């Protein structure tokens, strides 16, 4: 079985609710995560999470670990 901890639909909903309440400037400019030495803004994370990519699920897991969601 996969080692990846499951990310629930609730986690995605919580992230989307937080994202929706952010000012546009923060979404575009503020880096929220760095994964594999690559910085990601809120918008980049949203695109990955919304598309349910493996990277998006990894991002959600990291956001949970950091207690952002």
Number of C-alpha atoms within 10 A of each C-alpha: 3 5 5 10 9 12 15 12 9 10 17 19 13 14 21 15 12 12 17 11 9 11 9 12 8 14 19 13 12 13 16 17 18 12 11 6 7 8 13 18 16 19 18 17 23 20 12 17 20 15 12 13 12 12 14 20 23 19 22 24 19 16 16 14 10 10 8 12 18
